């Protein structure tokens, strides 16, 4: 995050496990979700709410929220992809 001069406002420790029930709170009033798993990128329009497919893309194999999870403006980024991060920051 320091390489892109990104200010971190809140850090949640890994010991606090966020799961499917927490996803709506994480996205809050965001309008867009970008979920990344390596080269696979899935984008979701959140204006109509958080779909089951969007929640599934936010979670890892253990059922916990994938890291990193970043909210920037009206967009939530879950996971990591160099190209997407370069576009967003």
C-alpha positions as MATLAB code, in Angstrom:
seq = 'XXXXXXXXXXXXXXXXXXXXXXXXXXXXXXXXXXXXXXXXXXXXXXXXXXXXXXXXXXXXXXXXXXXXXXXXXXXXXXXXXXXXXXXXX';
ca = [
       0.000    0.000    0.000;
       2.879    2.357    0.748;
       4.206    2.005   -2.807;
       0.982    3.572   -4.110;
       0.684    6.163   -1.310;
      -2.563    4.612   -0.086;
      -3.700    5.701    3.354;
      -5.117    2.849    5.425;
      -8.025    4.034    7.558;
      -8.933    0.722    9.207;
      -7.132   -2.577    9.583;
      -8.988   -5.697   10.662;
      -6.781   -8.376   12.246;
      -6.794  -11.829   10.645;
      -7.999  -13.285   13.939;
     -11.351  -11.557   13.321;
     -12.933  -13.861   10.764;
     -15.364  -12.097    8.442;
     -17.758  -14.460    6.682;
     -20.754  -14.361    4.309;
     -22.948  -12.613    6.854;
     -20.453   -9.748    7.082;
     -20.227   -9.060    3.328;
     -23.147   -6.614    3.213;
     -21.540   -4.542    5.968;
     -18.201   -4.587    4.144;
     -19.610   -3.279    0.848;
     -21.887   -0.790    2.621;
     -23.118    1.795    0.127;
     -20.598    0.888   -2.591;
     -21.847    0.799   -6.177;
     -19.303   -1.659   -7.609;
     -17.459   -4.786   -6.460;
     -14.351   -6.132   -8.145;
     -13.396   -9.613   -6.921;
      -9.994  -10.906   -8.013;
      -8.529  -14.395   -7.782;
      -5.210  -14.339   -9.606;
      -5.963  -13.528  -13.233;
      -9.713  -14.126  -12.802;
     -11.567  -10.840  -12.336;
     -15.298  -10.595  -11.645;
     -17.119   -7.252  -11.533;
     -20.515   -6.775   -9.917;
     -22.912   -3.836  -10.041;
     -24.158   -3.387   -6.477;
     -26.911   -0.871   -7.237;
     -29.501   -3.668   -7.033;
     -27.955   -5.163   -3.899;
     -25.403   -7.843   -3.130;
     -26.074  -11.070   -5.041;
     -25.237  -14.573   -3.827;
     -22.710  -14.819   -6.676;
     -20.987  -11.617   -5.517;
     -20.795  -12.927   -1.939;
     -19.355  -16.247   -3.191;
     -16.641  -14.336   -5.069;
     -15.744  -12.369   -1.933;
     -15.070  -15.516    0.097;
     -12.077  -17.816    0.047;
     -12.095  -21.616    0.289;
     -12.439  -21.504    4.092;
     -15.571  -19.350    3.882;
     -13.807  -16.257    5.182;
     -13.543  -12.886    3.431;
     -10.578  -12.855    1.063;
      -7.700  -10.459    1.641;
      -6.934   -7.788    0.903;
     -10.334   -6.144    0.933;
     -10.247   -2.449    0.121;
     -13.001    0.125   -0.174;
     -12.025    3.093   -2.298;
     -14.717    5.608   -3.104;
     -17.778    3.707   -4.344;
     -15.777    0.587   -5.273;
     -14.855   -2.451   -3.159;
     -11.831   -4.508   -4.204;
     -11.507   -8.061   -2.884;
      -8.354  -10.055   -3.584;
      -5.358   -8.888   -5.576;
      -4.478   -8.342   -9.220;
      -1.609   -6.037  -10.309;
      -3.447   -4.698  -13.352;
      -6.625   -3.834  -11.471;
      -4.687   -2.162   -8.670;
      -2.728   -0.100  -11.205;
      -6.031    1.113  -12.727;
      -7.643    1.897   -9.360;
      -4.672    3.617   -7.750;
];
